[in-house]
Amino acid sequence: MMQPNILLMISHDSGRKFQNYGYRVATPHINALAQRGLQFDNCYCPAPQCSPSRGALLTGLYPHNNGLIGLAHLGFCISEDVTTLPKELQKNGYYTALIGLSHETINNAPPVAERIFSSTTALGYDDYIPVPGERASQVADSVIDFLLRHQHDDRPFYLNAGFFETHRDFDEYQPVADRPDEVEVFDFLPDVEAVRQDIALFNGALKMLDSAVGRICAALDTTGLGDNTIVVFTTDHGVAFPLAKGTLKTAGLETALIIVLPGKAAVTGRRQALLCNIDLMPTLLELIGAACPDGLDGKSFASLLQSPCDEGRESFFTELTWHDKYHPMRGVRTARYSYVKNFADGPLVYVPVDAHLSLSGLAVRERLYVPNEPEELYDLHLDPLEKNNLIAHPDYQAIAARLRERVANWMRETDDPLLSGPVKGVESRRWAQEIAAGRAYPGREKWQKQMKSPEGDDRTG
């Protein structure tokens, strides 16, 4: 039998807000997929925004090690000498294809289509199948067509299927939205009507995503490809709500991860091992028997998929440099603690512009736009919502010193660009408009600086 095909499905701004992760929403198809394979309950991304997170998954490297430290459409890119998962799979005889959404670019390659920010050939794809708007239903149509066309191929394929959902804005999902009075309010947000309305629409986007995943899985079964295909479902980072996306908190870094191996002997169940999405590339390469490139930050967890083993990482590093504005942070997370160092003055909690302008953003942003602190330390066991900064607590000084030194050593060893001072970039046009109107960081003149004709567009990742 030939090497297994690989189907990677990735959603946008979804975190772990699915039925199988305990969130109250109807996502039966993703739930069924989880029951067919292994669900990982403690997988995270190293950066809580789309381009850096997706670039980390694609390269097995932390963002500042692969170069993609900000949004692709604002000029950031993977370095030309960095290899990628599809490139490595090509070397091993795979036909590689991308359908739908991508938010990575390499070597300053120009956009090739709406929301496609790189030469797909340079990233390692033999084929790119654009889907205008990249909505889940239309992406599913193209994926199903691909599966029908390739069901009898002798060459294994790697297919990356990217969905727009659950990116903002959510208004188009009103027809399938949940009732605001019935939604589960995220534990990091206040239970007020505006937040409920926002979440109700978000749930509508989740249901559209779930339907698309169900149709794709059914097509795998119908074509018989499921018998020889590794199926991966994951998300790029946390939800696009205040106190989640754009933060180095659990709600910003959490990702869903489900992997189904082909064959009746595939291991099923759930794993609690601590993982980072940089680990997916070496894992997939090991599963197909391919050599792993030297120098990756990621470590294979293939053993978790082939045995009852449930041991993962001791820790992983976290970072944020540029999103729609500059907000440099570095940190490290263990199963017990999260340490964060802020490298510039800014708000206590950075809120990306799409969340800032949302119903939820309007409900909470005033209390978030107070000055940040130079360092943060949270005990995740005692304070899972990371509300109580323990950096000055006398009982935690040894822990703070140890984690502070780990981050400092990591930055030195990897020649982190922050060590040379502020990293240049381009503010998004929407932030420029917000700041000019005095709506961003209200009442804080310290951060309301006018910017010079920023380039780039107003989309956020």
HELIX and SHEET records of a PDB file:
HELIX    1   1 GLN A   19  TYR A   21  5                                   3    
HELIX    2   2 PRO A   28  ARG A   36  1                                   9    
HELIX    3   3 CYS A   50  THR A   59  1                                  10    
HELIX    4   4 PRO A   63  ASN A   66  1                                   4    
HELIX    5   5 ALA A   72  LEU A   74  5                                   3    
HELIX    6   6 LEU A   85  LYS A   91  1                                   7    
HELIX    7   7 THR A  120  LEU A  123  1                                   4    
HELIX    8   8 ALA A  136  HIS A  150  1                                  15    
HELIX    9   9 ASP A  171  VAL A  176  5                                   6    
HELIX   10  10 PRO A  180  GLU A  182  5                                   3    
HELIX   11  11 GLU A  193  THR A  223  1                                  31    
HELIX   12  12 LEU A  225  ASN A  228  5                                   4    
HELIX   13  13 THR A  250  LEU A  253  1                                   4    
HELIX   14  14 ASN A  277  ASP A  279  5                                   3    
HELIX   15  15 LEU A  280  LEU A  287  1                                   8    
HELIX   16  16 ALA A  302  GLN A  306  1                                   5    
HELIX   17  17 VAL A  353  HIS A  356  1                                   4    
HELIX   18  18 LEU A  359  LEU A  368  1                                  10    
HELIX   19  19 PRO A  394  TYR A  396  5                                   3    
HELIX   20  20 GLN A  397  GLU A  413  1                                  17    
HELIX   21  21 PRO A  417  SER A  420  5                                   4    
HELIX   22  22 ARG A  429  ALA A  436  1                                   8    
HELIX   23  23 GLU A  445  TRP A  447  5                                   3    
SHEET    1   A 8 ASP A 127  ILE A 129  0                                        
SHEET    2   A 8 TYR A  95  GLY A 100  1                                        
SHEET    3   A 8 PHE A 157  GLY A 162  1                                        
SHEET    4   A 8 ASN A   5  SER A  11  1                                        
SHEET    5   A 8 THR A 229  THR A 235  1                                        
SHEET    6   A 8 GLU A 254  VAL A 260 -1                                        
SHEET    7   A 8 LEU A  38  TYR A  44 -1                                        
SHEET    8   A 8 GLY A 269  ARG A 271  1                                        
SHEET    1   B 8 ASP A 127  ILE A 129  0                                        
SHEET    2   B 8 TYR A  95  GLY A 100  1                                        
SHEET    3   B 8 PHE A 157  GLY A 162  1                                        
SHEET    4   B 8 ASN A   5  SER A  11  1                                        
SHEET    5   B 8 THR A 229  THR A 235  1                                        
SHEET    6   B 8 GLU A 254  VAL A 260 -1                                        
SHEET    7   B 8 LEU A  38  TYR A  44 -1                                        
SHEET    8   B 8 LEU A 275  CYS A 276  1                                        
SHEET    1   C 4 SER A 315  TRP A 322  0                                        
SHEET    2   C 4 TYR A 326  THR A 334 -1                                        
SHEET    3   C 4 TYR A 337  ASN A 342 -1                                        
SHEET    4   C 4 GLU A 375  ASP A 379 -1                                        
END                                                                             
